[in-house]
Amino acid sequence: MLALCKKLLVLAIYVFVFFLFSCNEKKEEPAKKPNIIYIMADDHTTQGFGIYGSRLANLNPTPTLDKIANEGIIFENCFVNNAICVPSRAAILSGQRAQTNGVLDLEGILPIAKQYLPQEMKKLGYQTAIVGKWHLHEEPASFDYYQVLPVQGKYFNPEFRIQGDKPWPNNVVKTEGHSSDMVTDISLDWLKNKRDPNKPFFLMHHFKAPHDDFEYAPRYEDYLADTFIPEPESLYDNKNNGSIATRGKNDSLTRIIGSSVSHRNLIRNQAHNIYWNDTTLHRKYGNARDIKPEQHVKFELTPDEKTYTSKVYQDYLKKYLRCVKGVDDNVKRLIDYLEKENLLEETIIVYTGDQGFMLGEHDYIDKRWMYDEAMRMPFFVRYPKTIASGTRTDAIINNTDFAPTMIELAGGKTPDYMQGKSFKSILETGKEPANWQKSTYYRYWMHLAHRHQNPAHFGVRTKDYKLIFFYGKYWVDTDNPDAEYNKKSWGNDYANHTPAAWEFYDLKKDPKEMNNAYNNPANKEIIAELKKELLKLRKDLNETDVNYPHIQKVIDAHWND
C-alpha cells in the first residue's frame, strides 16, 4: 500500500510539473496575414509623379504618393501588356495575356469565371472588395463587395453599380460630389463599417481620374494657375521618331495618325477634349474618311501654330495635374485612416496606373502606343515589415505579374493557369533573381480606333532596346465581306489599312525614342536577336497570329524588311 502511495505521489508531481511548464510555454499563433490595398488611377503616367524624375517632377504633383513610394520599393521598368483600359484591367485580374483571357480590346469581356485574383484571395481567407472604376462589362461578382462606376463613369455626381435584388447592372446608387472623393468615401465606409475586422482584407480602390476629359474638383481651380508647365521638346519637333507606319510617305499620314496637342491631327486633337464649355469645339471630332487627299500633306508648325499648341498644352497639363492632385489628396485620406486605426503597418499598399499616358510627347495625347510614356506604368509597394524603404529596382515586370505577386504576398502560390510571374522576392530583397525575365511583350490589338487613330502593332522591350512592328490591320479581317465585327463602334476606322514598318530604339543612347534606328546597319545583330526573342515570347505567351491569317500574312511579308 505504501509503495502504491509513493507511485501516486511521484505521478502527481510529474503531472504538476507538466502543467506548470505547459502554462508557461507561449502558444504559437498562426502568422497574421497582411491586409492589401491595391490603388489604381486611370491613366496616371510616370511623368505625373515626383519620384520618376520627369520634367514635371519639380512641380511636386504627388507629395503623398511620393512619400509612400519612398517608404517602400519603386519599380523603374513596370510595363503594361496593352496600353488601353479594358485589356490592362483584364490582365491584372486574370494574370493572363489577351488571347488566353479573351480580352483583346475595349469590347472584350472578362467573365466571372476568369476573375481569378479575388477568387484566389478569398481561398486564402481574405475579404475582398472593389470600389471605383471597373470597365470589364461583366459583373464583378467574384468580389465579396463591390460598388463600381458604369463603364467610364462620370466625374461629377457619379452613379455606382452595387449588389442588390435586381440583376446586374440594374442596382444603382447615386452620389453627389467629385468622383475621386466619392470613390474614397465608399472605400472608407467599407473599411469602417462593412468589412469583417476578424479577416484580412483585400481592397481594390480604383480612381476614374485622371482619365480625359480631366474634369477636376472645383477646389483645384487655382492649382498651378500661374505656373508655366515644362514642355517636351518633341511636342514641336518629333525628329526621327516613328516610321512610314506612323508618319506615311512624306509625313502624309501624320494628319490622321495619333491624336495630337496641336492642330496636326485633323480628326482629333486635345482642344476637342479640354474646353468643356465651348460648344463649337468640345467633342466636335472629324472623320478620317472625310479627310481629302490634298489635306494629306506635311503639317507646318508656324509661329502662330506654336503659340496655339503651347496654350493647349498648358491648359491640358493643368487640368490633368489638377485631377492628379485630387487623387493624391484622396490617397492621403486612406493613409490617415489606416494610421488612425493602427492598420497602416499591417497593410501592404500597392499603387499603379492602368497604363501610362502621353502628355504631349511626340505631339501625342492618350495612350495605346508602345512608346514608353504610354507603355510604362508607375508601380510601387509599401510594407515596412518585409520591404526596405528607399529601394528602387530596374527589374522588368508587367501587369500580368501583379496577380501572382499579390497572391504570394497573401501566403498563396501562383496558380498554374496564370502566365504572370510573382516578383515577391524582388519586393523583399530588392534584388533581381538571375533567372528573372529580361524582356516584356506588348501588343495593341485595336486599329485606328476612337479617332485616336493608332495603328495596330506589337513588339518587345528589354532594359536597353525596343523593337516594334506596326502591321496596320484590325484583328478582324475587314476585307472579308462576311466578317462580323462592331462596325458601329464609336470613332472606328478599322477597315483602313496602314503601312507595315519596323521601329527600333536604342534606349541607352535615345531614352526619349527620338531616333528610329532600324535601318542603321550597326544595329543589325541586336535587331536579329530581338526578333528571335519576339518569336519566342509570342509562342510562349500564346500570342501568335495563327488565328489571324490576314495579319500573319503581313508579318511574313515584312519580317525581313
C-alpha positions in Angstrom: 0.0 0.0 0.0 2.8 2.3 0.9 4.5 1.6 -2.4 1.3 2.4 -4.3 1.1 5.8 -2.4 4.6 6.6 -3.4 3.9 5.9 -7.0 0.8 8.0 -6.9 2.8 10.9 -5.3 5.5 10.7 -8.0 2.9 10.7 -10.7 1.1 13.7 -9.2 4.5 15.5 -9.1 5.1 14.7 -12.8 1.6 15.9 -13.7 2.1 19.1 -11.7 5.4 19.9 -13.4 4.0 19.1 -16.8 1.1 21.6 -16.3 3.4 24.1 -14.8 5.7 24.2 -17.8 2.8 23.9 -20.2 1.2 27.0 -18.8 4.5 28.9 -19.1 5.0 27.9 -22.7 3.9 30.5 -25.2 1.4 29.2 -27.6 2.4 29.7 -31.2 -0.3 31.6 -33.1 -0.5 31.4 -36.8 1.1 34.4 -38.5 -1.3 37.2 -39.1 -1.9 37.8 -42.8 -1.3 41.3 -44.1 -4.1 43.4 -45.4 -3.7 44.6 -49.0 -4.9 47.8 -50.6 -4.3 47.9 -54.4 -4.8 51.5 -55.5 -5.0 52.2 -59.3 -5.6 55.5 -61.0 -6.7 55.7 -64.6 -4.0 57.0 -67.0 -1.7 58.2 -64.2 1.6 58.1 -66.1 5.1 58.1 -64.6 5.6 61.7 -65.9 2.9 62.8 -63.4 5.0 62.0 -60.3 7.9 63.4 -58.4 9.6 60.0 -57.9 10.2 59.3 -61.6 12.2 62.4 -62.3 10.4 63.7 -65.3 10.3 67.3 -66.5 7.2 67.7 -64.2 8.9 66.4 -61.0 9.8 69.8 -59.7 6.1 70.7 -59.7 5.8 68.2 -56.8 2.5 66.9 -58.2 2.3 63.8 -55.9 3.7 64.5 -52.4 1.6 61.8 -50.7 2.3 59.2 -53.3 6.0 60.0 -53.4 6.2 59.6 -49.6 4.5 56.2 -49.8 6.8 55.2 -52.6 10.0 56.3 -50.8 8.9 54.2 -47.8 8.9 51.1 -49.9 10.1 49.9 -53.3 9.8 51.8 -56.6 9.8 49.9 -60.0 11.5 51.7 -62.9 10.6 49.1 -65.5 6.9 48.2 -65.0 5.1 47.8 -68.3 1.6 47.2 -69.5 0.7 44.4 -71.9 -1.6 46.7 -73.9 -2.0 50.4 -73.1 -5.8 50.6 -73.0 -8.2 50.3 -70.1 -10.1 47.0 -70.5 -7.3 44.7 -71.6 -5.0 46.1 -68.9 -7.6 45.5 -66.2 -8.3 42.0 -67.5 -4.6 41.1 -67.4 -4.4 42.4 -63.8 -7.5 40.4 -62.7 -6.6 37.2 -64.5 -2.8 37.1 -64.6 -3.1 36.2 -68.3 -2.4 37.7 -71.7 -5.1 38.7 -74.2 -5.5 35.5 -76.2 -5.7 33.5 -73.0 -8.1 35.6 -71.1 -10.0 36.5 -74.2 -9.9 40.3 -73.8 -8.2 41.9 -76.9 -9.8 45.3 -76.9 -12.2 47.7 -75.2 -15.1 45.5 -76.2 -13.6 42.4 -74.6 -15.5 40.8 -71.7 -13.8 39.1 -68.7 -16.3 36.5 -67.5 -16.9 36.0 -63.8 -15.2 32.6 -64.1 -11.9 34.3 -65.0 -11.9 37.0 -62.3 -9.2 34.9 -60.8 -7.4 37.4 -58.4 -10.4 37.9 -55.9 -11.2 34.2 -56.2 -7.7 33.2 -55.1 -7.6 35.8 -52.4 -10.9 34.5 -50.9 -9.4 31.0 -50.8 -6.6 32.4 -48.7 -9.1 33.8 -46.1 -9.4 37.3 -47.4 -12.5 39.5 -47.5 -12.4 41.1 -50.9 -13.9 44.4 -52.3 -13.6 46.6 -55.3 -14.6 50.3 -55.4 -14.5 52.7 -58.3 -13.7 52.1 -62.0 -14.3 48.6 -63.2 -14.9 48.8 -67.0 -14.8 45.0 -67.5 -18.5 44.8 -68.5 -19.4 41.6 -66.7 -20.5 41.8 -63.0 -17.5 41.8 -60.6 -19.3 39.0 -58.8 -16.1 37.3 -57.6 -15.7 40.0 -55.0 -17.4 39.9 -51.7 -18.4 43.5 -52.1 -18.4 46.0 -55.0 -19.5 49.5 -55.7 -18.3 50.3 -59.2 -18.7 53.0 -61.9 -20.7 52.2 -65.0 -18.2 51.8 -67.8 -16.1 55.0 -67.6 -18.4 56.7 -65.1 -18.9 60.4 -64.6 -16.6 62.8 -62.9 -19.4 64.7 -61.1 -22.3 63.2 -59.2 -21.4 59.7 -60.3 -23.7 56.7 -60.2 -22.4 53.4 -58.9 -23.5 49.8 -59.6 -23.9 47.7 -56.4 -25.1 44.3 -55.3 -28.8 44.1 -54.9 -32.1 42.4 -55.6 -32.2 43.3 -59.3 -30.0 41.6 -61.9 -26.7 43.2 -62.8 -26.3 46.1 -63.8 -29.6 47.5 -62.5 -28.8 48.0 -58.9 -27.6 51.6 -58.9 -27.0 54.3 -56.3 -26.4 58.0 -56.9 -23.8 60.2 -55.2 -23.1 63.9 -55.1 -19.6 65.2 -55.4 -16.5 64.6 -57.4 -15.6 61.0 -58.5 -12.3 60.9 -56.7 -13.9 62.0 -53.4 -16.8 59.6 -53.8 -14.7 56.6 -54.6 -12.6 57.3 -51.4 -15.8 57.9 -49.3 -17.1 54.5 -50.4 -13.8 52.7 -49.6 -13.6 54.4 -46.2 -17.1 53.4 -45.4 -16.4 49.8 -46.3 -13.2 49.8 -44.2 -15.0 51.4 -41.2 -18.4 49.8 -41.3 -18.8 46.9 -43.8 -15.7 44.7 -43.6 -15.2 41.8 -41.1 -12.5 43.0 -38.7 -11.6 39.4 -37.9 -10.5 38.8 -41.5 -7.6 40.2 -43.5 -8.9 42.5 -46.3 -8.1 42.9 -50.0 -9.4 46.2 -51.3 -9.0 47.3 -55.0 -9.5 51.1 -54.9 -9.8 52.4 -58.5 -9.9 56.1 -59.3 -11.5 57.3 -62.5 -9.1 60.3 -62.5 -7.0 61.4 -64.3 -8.8 60.0 -67.4 -9.9 62.5 -70.0 -11.8 64.9 -70.1 -9.8 65.8 -66.9 -12.7 67.3 -65.0 -11.1 68.2 -61.7 -12.8 69.1 -58.5 -13.5 72.9 -58.3 -11.3 73.3 -55.2 -8.3 72.8 -57.5 -9.1 75.7 -59.9 -6.2 77.8 -58.7 -3.7 74.9 -58.5 -0.8 75.7 -60.9 -2.8 78.5 -62.4 0.2 80.9 -62.6 2.8 78.2 -63.2 4.4 77.5 -66.6 4.4 73.7 -67.2 7.7 72.4 -68.7 7.1 71.3 -72.3 8.6 68.3 -74.0 10.9 69.2 -76.9 9.3 66.6 -79.1 6.0 68.4 -78.8 7.3 70.7 -81.5 9.9 68.6 -83.2 9.5 64.8 -83.4 12.8 64.4 -85.2 13.2 60.8 -86.4 10.6 59.2 -84.2 8.2 56.9 -86.0 8.2 55.3 -89.4 6.2 55.1 -92.6 3.6 53.2 -90.5 3.0 56.2 -88.2 4.0 59.1 -90.5 3.3 57.9 -94.0 5.3 58.9 -97.1 6.5 62.5 -96.7 4.6 62.7 -93.4 1.3 62.5 -95.2 -0.3 60.2 -92.5 0.6 62.5 -89.7 -2.7 64.4 -90.4 -4.8 61.4 -89.3 -2.4 59.1 -87.2 -2.1 59.8 -83.5 -4.4 62.3 -81.8 -2.4 65.5 -81.1 -2.0 68.5 -78.9 -1.5 70.8 -81.9 -3.8 71.1 -85.0 -1.7 68.4 -86.7 -4.3 65.7 -86.4 -7.3 66.8 -88.4 -9.6 64.2 -86.8 -9.0 64.6 -83.1 -6.8 66.9 -81.1 -6.7 67.9 -77.4 -8.7 71.1 -77.8 -11.7 68.8 -78.6 -11.4 67.3 -75.1 -10.4 70.0 -72.6 -12.6 73.1 -73.5 -15.7 71.7 -72.0 -17.8 74.9 -72.2 -17.0 75.7 -75.9 -19.9 74.0 -77.7 -18.4 74.8 -81.1 -15.3 72.8 -80.2 -15.9 70.2 -77.4 -16.0 66.7 -78.9 -16.5 68.1 -82.4 -14.2 65.4 -83.9 -13.5 64.9 -87.5 -13.8 61.7 -89.6 -10.9 60.0 -91.3 -13.0 59.2 -94.3 -13.7 62.9 -94.8 -10.1 64.0 -95.0 -9.4 64.9 -98.6 -6.3 63.7 -100.5 -4.9 67.2 -100.8 -5.1 67.5 -97.0 -2.6 64.7 -96.5 0.4 66.9 -96.5 3.2 67.6 -94.0 2.0 69.7 -91.1 3.5 73.1 -90.9 4.4 74.4 -87.4 4.1 78.1 -88.0 4.9 80.7 -85.2 1.1 81.1 -84.7 0.6 77.4 -84.5 3.4 77.0 -82.0 1.8 79.7 -79.8 -1.6 77.9 -80.1 0.0 74.5 -79.3 1.7 75.8 -76.2 -1.6 77.3 -74.9 -3.4 74.0 -75.4 -0.5 72.1 -73.8 -0.5 74.4 -70.8 -4.3 74.1 -70.3 -4.1 70.3 -70.9 -1.4 69.7 -68.3 -3.0 71.9 -65.7 -6.3 70.1 -66.0 -4.6 66.7 -65.9 -2.4 67.6 -62.9 -5.4 69.0 -61.0 -7.0 65.6 -61.4 -3.8 64.0 -60.2 -3.8 66.4 -57.2 -7.3 65.1 -56.3 -6.0 61.5 -56.4 -3.0 62.3 -54.2 -5.1 64.1 -51.6 -7.6 61.2 -51.5 -4.9 58.6 -51.1 -3.8 60.7 -48.1 -7.3 60.2 -46.6 -6.9 56.5 -46.9 -3.5 56.6 -45.3 -4.7 58.8 -42.5 -7.5 56.3 -41.7 -5.2 53.4 -41.7 -2.8 55.2 -39.4 -5.5 56.3 -37.0 -6.8 52.7 -36.7 -3.3 51.2 -36.3 -3.7 49.4 -39.6 -1.0 51.1 -41.7 1.9 48.9 -40.6 -0.4 45.8 -41.1 -1.3 46.8 -44.7 0.5 46.3 -47.9 0.0 49.5 -50.0 0.3 49.0 -53.8 -0.1 51.9 -56.2 -0.1 51.9 -60.0 -1.9 53.3 -63.1 -3.8 51.1 -65.5 -1.2 52.2 -68.1 0.9 55.3 -68.9 -0.2 58.3 -70.9 1.2 60.7 -73.5 1.5 64.2 -72.1 2.4 65.9 -75.3 5.5 63.8 -76.1 5.8 63.4 -79.9 2.8 65.7 -80.1 0.6 62.8 -78.9 -2.2 62.5 -76.4 -3.9 59.5 -74.9 -2.1 56.1 -74.6 -2.2 53.0 -76.8 1.3 53.5 -78.2 4.3 51.2 -77.4 6.3 54.3 -76.7 7.5 54.4 -73.1 5.3 57.2 -71.9 2.2 55.1 -72.7 3.7 51.6 -72.1 5.4 52.3 -68.8 3.3 52.0 -65.6 4.0 53.6 -62.3 4.4 50.9 -59.7 5.5 51.0 -56.0 4.7 49.0 -52.9 5.0 49.9 -49.2 5.1 47.3 -46.4 7.8 48.1 -43.9 7.7 44.6 -42.3 9.3 43.0 -45.3 10.1 45.8 -47.8 13.0 48.1 -47.1 12.3 51.8 -47.6 14.2 53.7 -50.2 14.5 50.7 -52.6 14.5 51.0 -56.3 14.7 48.3 -59.0 15.1 48.2 -62.7 13.8 44.6 -62.9 11.3 44.2 -65.7 7.7 43.4 -64.6 4.4 43.7 -66.4 0.8 43.8 -65.3 0.2 40.1 -65.7 2.7 39.7 -62.9 0.6 41.7 -60.4 -1.9 38.9 -59.5 0.7 36.2 -58.9 2.6 38.6 -56.7 -0.3 39.7 -54.5 -1.4 36.0 -54.2 2.0 35.1 -52.9 2.2 38.1 -50.6 -1.1 36.8 -49.1 0.5 33.4 -48.4 -0.6 31.5 -51.5 1.1 30.1 -54.6 0.8 31.3 -58.2 -1.8 29.1 -59.9 -0.6 27.1 -62.9 -3.2 28.8 -65.2 -1.6 32.3 -64.7 1.0 33.4 -67.2 2.4 36.1 -65.0 5.3 35.6 -62.5 5.5 36.6 -58.9 8.1 39.2 -58.1 7.6 38.8 -54.3 11.3 38.0 -53.8 12.2 41.3 -55.6 9.9 43.2 -53.2 11.6 41.6 -50.2 15.2 41.6 -51.2 15.4 44.5 -53.7 17.4 42.1 -55.9 16.5 40.7 -59.3 16.9 36.9 -59.5 19.4 35.6 -62.0 16.7 33.8 -64.0 14.3 36.8 -64.0 12.6 37.8 -67.3 14.8 40.1 -69.4 12.1 41.4 -71.7 8.4 42.1 -72.0 5.9 41.7 -74.8 3.4 44.4 -75.9 0.5 44.3 -78.2 -2.0 46.9 -79.2 -4.8 44.9 -80.8 -7.1 47.7 -81.9 -6.5 49.7 -85.0 -7.4 53.3 -85.9 -10.0 53.3 -83.1 -11.9 56.1 -81.4 -10.4 58.8 -83.6 -7.1 58.5 -81.7 -6.0 56.6 -84.9 -3.2 54.4 -83.5 -2.1 51.6 -85.9 -2.1 48.1 -84.6 1.3 46.9 -83.5 3.3 44.6 -81.3 6.8 44.4 -80.0 9.4 43.6 -77.4 11.2 45.8 -74.9 14.3 45.0 -72.9 16.1 47.3 -70.5 18.2 48.6 -73.3 16.3 48.2 -76.5 12.9 48.3 -78.1 11.6 46.7 -81.3 8.1 47.5 -82.6 6.3 46.1 -85.6 3.4 48.0 -87.0 1.2 45.7 -89.1 -1.6 48.1 -89.6 -4.7 45.9 -89.7 -7.6 45.3 -87.4 -7.7 41.9 -85.7 -10.9 41.1 -87.6 -10.3 40.7 -91.4 -12.3 43.7 -92.6 -11.6 42.7 -96.2 -13.8 39.7 -95.8 -17.4 40.8 -96.6 -18.8 38.1 -94.3 -16.6 39.2 -91.3 -18.6 40.1 -88.2 -17.4 43.0 -86.0 -18.8 46.1 -84.5 -19.0 48.4 -87.5 -20.8 51.0 -85.4 -18.1 51.1 -82.8 -17.6 54.8 -81.9 -15.0 56.6 -84.0 -13.6 53.5 -85.6 -11.7 53.4 -88.9 -11.0 49.6 -88.6 -11.2 48.9 -92.4 -8.5 51.4 -93.3 -5.2 49.5 -93.5 -2.0 51.4 -92.8 1.6 50.6 -94.0 3.7 48.0 -92.3 7.0 49.0 -90.8 9.6 48.3 -88.1 10.9 50.7 -85.4 14.0 50.2 -83.3 15.1 52.4 -80.4 18.4 52.1 -78.5 17.2 53.2 -75.1 20.6 53.7 -73.7 21.5 56.3 -76.3 18.0 57.5 -77.0 15.7 57.2 -73.9 13.1 59.6 -75.3 12.8 57.5 -78.5 13.5 60.3 -80.9 15.5 58.2 -83.5 14.1 55.2 -85.2 17.4 53.4 -85.9 16.0 50.3 -87.5 17.8 50.9 -90.8 21.2 51.6 -89.2 23.5 48.7 -90.2 25.2 48.9 -86.9 22.1 47.6 -85.2 21.6 44.6 -87.5 22.8 42.0 -84.9 20.8 43.3 -82.0 17.7 43.6 -84.1 18.1 39.9 -85.2 18.4 38.9 -81.5 15.3 40.9 -80.7 13.3 39.3 -83.4 14.3 35.9 -82.0 13.1 37.0 -78.6 9.9 38.3 -80.1 9.2 35.0 -81.8 9.8 33.2 -78.5 7.6 35.4 -76.5 4.8 35.2 -79.0 4.9 31.4 -78.8 5.4 31.1 -75.1 2.6 33.6 -74.3 0.1 32.2 -76.7 0.2 35.4 -78.6 0.9 34.2 -82.2 -1.4 35.1 -85.1 -2.3 31.5 -86.1 -5.9 32.5 -85.7 -5.5 35.7 -87.6 -4.0 34.7 -91.0 -4.7 38.1 -92.6 -2.2 39.6 -90.0 0.2 36.7 -90.3 0.4 37.3 -94.0 1.6 40.9 -93.3 4.1 39.6 -90.7 5.6 37.1 -93.2 5.8 39.6 -95.9 7.7 42.2 -93.8 9.6 40.1 -91.2 12.9 40.5 -93.0 12.5 44.1 -94.2 
